[in-house]
Amino acid sequence: MEYRRITGIVFSCIIIGCCRSDDTYVGKKIGELNSYHHQVGGDVYAVDETTFLIKNFMYDGNGGDTFFWAGSRPRPGPQGFIVPNELGRTNILDRYLNKDITLTLPDKKTIPEIKWLAVYDLSRLEAFGDIYIPEGFEPPQKIILNKLSSKTGEVKSGAVTIIDSKTIIIEDLSYDGTGNEVHFWVGVGPQPHSKGIKIPDEHGYMTPLGKYRKKTVVLELPGDLTVFTVDWLSLYDIQQEKVLGSIIIPEELNVPPSLVKVIPHENSMPNCEQLYKDFQVSWEVFGDQITMELAAQVGENDYVAFGMSGSQTKPEMIGGDVVVSFMEGYLGNLIDYNMSSYMPCTQLLGQHKGVCQDDKVGGTQDYQAFSSKREDGINIFTFRRRLTTPDTGDIPYPDTGEAMIIWALGTLDSIKKPTMHYAWSKVKQQLTFSRKATERKCFAFTRSDKPSLKRWPRFHLADPAAREFTARLGPDGGSRGYSAITQQYSDTGLAWYINGYLVPDVYIKRNTKYRFLVEGGSNPYDPRSYHPMIITDEPHGAYSQLSEDQQKEVRVLAGIGYSVRGDPRPLAAGRLCLWKHTQDGDRRKDVEFSTFERFRNSLMLQCGEGEAAVLEFTPNKSWPDVVYYNSWTAPNMGWRLHILEEIHTEQILAAVSGSQGLRFIVWHKFSFILCLGVWTVLILI
């Protein structure tokens, strides 16, 4: 029994990541540098087929014409080639003192092709230090395994590839998504079993898996887990305790080390739950109060939101109650929010609706802050609240049973208000705040320098004959879409689609009449469905939400009239036509679409009853050269109108292309798909 108890503890530590080895895997060791002169020394590892790592490299820098030098002759000599230094340069070597450096062989040469690596002086034709590559040495490289094995046939895949010590790729994964609690699952032992641990999906979420249809999935092992500490990977149904598909990970793998940095985070609270790869919540209930810590790996200008769902059966933002936390320099902020709509807090017909601070809708701020800090890229907030507060807008934290929670990570706008989140609880996640046994299901944070996603092309509508445009709404497209195109964040997650394209630059002629057929919604009781179009000289819009002094700073050019009393009112409120995700669509996965056209073709167009509003305007000589189309109700939904004396398509093409690639597409090629008119579209890559 004692043996089993100890084995269980060690097993849990390996899986959860609480046991850390001091010997971080950095590659396959070749040996130590032989030292002949100038104090050369260091341990040499093969990182992959083309890369060396020298740990604790020493060289006094006193050689005259000294380089990293490699060759295929039996011994170091003049027949070789320079290996660029750790900066990729071929300069004479400077002094090194116990420095870890990475060297990459040039011209696609590989380690098996050479016989030695040296610190070599070309003027003296002498090696100051060297190391010989053993005969038959095999450097680390990716390992291609078989496909997932599935006894039930519920899961199919292509080959499984181990890229490095923390990265596994499953090619052509297919799964129907019908299981209620199916997760990617890893563990130790000869076969998959119920004592494993779930790992994040390809987007970092810890929620049950959905449908996959011949999709290539890239998984990163979380925390301290590596392919050396787990024996298998599976798709596992926790509810039914059933393995849907699995593969055994071989022992003694010779794969490259991962470039992922592991960032430990610990606290003294008895309970911890990993809700997302970059977000964890810890808590302790004492009496009628709950103390919590939110820890999230986010940007400096990002917020973290956590609270109770507006529904007891699913994660529901509307009706929800959350605390929004963010850092301003060294100062932390914790603000109690009540949510009545998928919109920023908006005042319509004398009432505040949307995501509003409690004190704006008759409530009170009920969170007591203890500490806030930003440490190694992680925002950490500790606070307390009563389980049940006197505020009728607050949802109690239940002292028994499971609680349906919601959370979100997002970016703040220019006035420190939360914009539409980029990660959130779309699939239900429940916590038992009052659980008796201590359970810590969190792992260390990880970070890697992944290249940013390529944004979708910018679109330029520049037809000299065009006089009419169609303006509808659609999703902002996440980090490839609106924010990448405009360098602004959509507060609503919506943006204008002009002639079916996401916030294009539109080129129009001065002293010429134009019409926008506006279909942004006309229901003033619902801020989500009320977006009359306006044209102003500033890029944000939301004129209705500005104070009188702020409105005086904005020049209104079209779309706004005034009552007898001088109150502004919108003029172009038509029916709502919305490009929206299908039932199987998921806004969290918008970034998977490499082009806007593919993304838009995945959407469906839904139009309400009524007609489009007509916004007519004639830009005269007093208009600035650049103005902006936007929403009367919400900020950051539109983009630029360029006012020209004449529209010369070729000149515009040359001006916007610059040094970047440009594709020229005639709109009528797509008119059958979108049932729109004939337009000339310039697409800037």
Summary of the structure (lengths in Angstrom):
residues: 685
radius of gyration: 29.9
end to end distance: 65.1
largest distance: 94.9
contacts: 2189
relative contact order: 0.08
helix: 10%
strand: 42%
